[in-house]
Amino acid sequence: MLKTRIITALVLLGVLIPILYSGSILLFSLVATLFFGAAMWECQRLFKKPAPLMMALVWSALFLYLSFGSMTVTTSRPDFPALFALCIVFWCVRLVPALRFGLPVMTGLSNGVLSGMYGVAIFGCFVAMVTLFLHSPVFLLSAMAMVWIADVGAYFSGKAFGKRKLAPSISPGKSWEGAIGGWLALLLIGAASAVSAGFADTFPAKVLMVAGWPGLILALTVVSMASVVGDLFESLLKRRAGMKDSSSLLPGHGGVLDRIDALIPVLPIVALFDFWWK
């Protein structure tokens, strides 16, 4: 399993890095659409919605239009602040509270509303990817790397020091010590990258330039917390659906949602900050 997981990760990186540095919005949009479609298909399955493939195709067509069609007819980088703000509102008023109060039953209006909100959150995440890519591939990669750093830091901190469970009924393997360790790792590496000359066009560097050290600490703390929330929410969905992984599309990793769950609440936040500061 570990060997398969490593091979899949290397293949994904081998695809991601050249596309990021190609600078081609067409190529990036097409690949992003494939992953977005897979994520929406998995989302529909987690909510036990009918015709998940058809719904994924509808969402994908809309995403491809926004990510490539509308962006190629403008002379400046398009932004979608209202969409990103809506995603943040959905997380604050409904998705985050679900971690405390639980999910509705699979049938009924409440489940449909919740699936729509999570679908919009996934959509906003991928639109944010394209928006940040148009800022620069390095800027997008820096935003994604923050989530990966927090995740890796949490994993090793949890393994070494984890005793107090963070959310035992949702994800028994996560601990408070792991979450704090991931936050500290993000603060250290984020601060180091913010003052490094070779990382001038990154999210931490931009936050430091605009908001200073207090702003950088606050921004990285928000990113760390949001990444944990995204991970826990998808775990809650899988637990309710009785599924170990969102799918088996990525050998050794599960599904696309299993790889991007922590990015879903984070990237719209980064994109909204970038819109305000440009």
N, C-alpha and C positions, 0 to 999 in steps of 0.2 A: 504493500500500500504506500509506504513512504517513497519507494522508488518511482512508482506511478505518479505520485503527487509532485515530485521534483521534476520529472520529465514534462508533465503538463504545464507546470509553472514556467519552465524554461521555454517551452513552445509559445506560451502566451506572451512572454516578454520578447521573444524573437519576432512576434507579429507586431506587438505594440510599439516598441522603440522605433523601428524603421518607419512605421506609419506616422508617428508623432513628428519625426524629423524630416519627413517627406515634404511637409508644408502643403500638401494637397488636401483641400477641403472636400473634394469629391471622394477621394479614397478614404479619408477619415469618416465622412458621413456614411458611406456604404458599409464599412466595417462596424461603425457604431450602431447602425440600423440593425444589423444582424444580431448583435449582442442585446440591443434593446428589445427586439422582437422575442428573443429567447427569454429575457427577463419577464416580459409581459405575459408570455405563455405560462411560465412558471407561477407568476402571480395569480393568474386566473385559476390555475389548478389548486393553489393553496387555499383559495376561497371557494373551491368546488363550484365554479361558475360554468354554465353551459357553453359549448363551442369555444373552448379556450384558444384554439388555433385561429379561428376567424377573428376573434377579438384582438389577438396579438397582431394580425395582419392589418387591421384597421388602425390600431395605435401606431404601427410601424410606418404606414403610409403618411400619417400626419407628421410623425417625427422626421421622416425623410424630406418632406416638403419644407418644414421649418428649418432643418439643419442644412439643407443644401439649396433647395429651390428659392426660398426667400432671401437667403444670405448671399446668393450670387448676383442678385439684382440691385444690391445696395452698394454705395461707394464707401460707406463707413461700417465699422463693426456693429451689427445689430445686437440689441440687448433685450431681455425679457424680464425686467425687474418685477412686474406685477405677478408673473408666473412664479418667480423665485420667492417673492414675499408670500404668495398663496401657499406654497409648499411649507414654508416655515410656520404659517398659521395652522395648517392642517396638523403638523407635528405637535404643536403646542396645545391645541384645543382638543384633539382626539387621539392621535396615535401614541403620544407619550402617556397620557392618562390610562390607555389600555394596559400598560405594563403594571399599573397599580390595581385597576378595577376589572381587568380581564376582557376577553373578546365576546361578542354576541354569538348566539347560536348560528349555525351555517345557513339556516333558512330565515327569511324575513328581510324587512327593509333595512334594518341596522347593519346587517352584514353587507348588503349591497352598497350602502353609503360608505362604509369603511373600506371596501374593496376599491371604490371609486377614488377615495382620498389617497390610498396607498398607490394606486395606479398613477394618479397625478404626481405624487411624490417621486416615483420612478421616472416618469416622463420629464419632470423638472430637473432631475439629476442628470439625465443624458443631454438635455438641452444645455445645461450648465457646462457639461463637458465640451460641447461644440463651441460655446461662447468663450470659454477659457482657452481652448485651442486656438481660436482666432486672435486672442490676446497674444499668446505665444505658446508653442509646445512645452517649453521649459516651465512656464507658469502653471499650465495644467498639470504637468508631471509633479511639480512641487506640491500642489494641492492634494493630489492622490498619494504622494509619498508621505505626507503628514499622517494620513489615516493608517498607512501600512506601518509606519514607525510606532504609532500608538498601539497598534495591534500586536506587533512583535514584542514590544516592551511589556505589554500586558501578559502575553503568553509566558515569557521567561520569568517575569516577576511572580506571576501566579504559581508557576512550577516551583520556584524557590521559596516563596514566603506565604503562599496562599493558605489562609485558614478560615477567614470569615467569608461566607458565601454572599455574593452580590445579589443574586436573584435565584435562589435554589429551586423554586417551582418552575422557572422558565429555562434557565441554563445552569445546571448544577456545577459545571466546570469552572465558572467564572467567580472570581473573588474580589473583594475590595482591595486587597493588596495588589492584585494584578492590575486593576483599573488605575490605582494610584501610580504603580510602576510605569504603566504606559503613558500616563500624563507627564511624569517626570522625564521620561525618555524623550517625549515630544518637546518639552520645554528646553531641554539641553541641546538637542540636535537642531531644533528650530532656531534657537538663539544663536548657535554657532553658524548656521547657514545665513542668518540675517546679516551678520557682520562680515561675511566672507566675500571678497571682491568677485570671485567666480560665480556667486549665486545672487547677483544683483536683481535679476528679473525673476524673482520667486515671491510667493505669497508672504513668507515671513519677512523678507527684506522690504516689501512694499508696506506692510503693516508697521514695521519699525520706523520707516521714513515718515509715514503719515501720522501715526499715533504714539510713537515713542515706546519705551520699554513697558510701561503699564498697559498700553494698548496691545502690545505683542503678547504679553502674558495672558491677558483676558481673551484675546482671539484664539490662542492655542488651547486655552482651557475650554473654550466653547467647542472647538473642533474635537478635542478629546472626549468631552461629554456626549456630543452628538454622535460620534462614531460608536460609542458604547450603546447608546439608545437604538441606533439603526440595527446593530447586531442583535440586541435583545428582542426587538420587535419581530424580526424575521424568525428568530427562534420560537417566539410565542406562536406565530402563525403555523410553523411546522409542527409544534407540539399539539395544537388544536386539530390539525389535519391528520395527525398520526404519521407524519413523514419524517424520516431522518434527514434527508436532503431535499432541496427544492426540485432537483431532477438529477439525472446522471449524465448530463451533457459534457461535463468536464471530469474525466477520469481522475479519481483520487481527491477531487475537490467538491464533488457534488454538482450543483447547478450554477448558473450565472448569478442568481440572487445570493447564493452562498458566498460568492466572491465579492460582490459589490454592496452587500447590505449596509456596511458601515459608511460607504460613500453616499448613500441615498440622501440622508439629511445634511451631510457636510457640504457637498458641492454647490447646492443652491445658496447656502450661506456665503461661501467664498465668492461666488459669482455676483451676489448682491453687494458685498463689500467692494468688489472690483468695479462695479458700476458706479457706486457712490464716489470712489476715489479716482476715477479716470479723468 
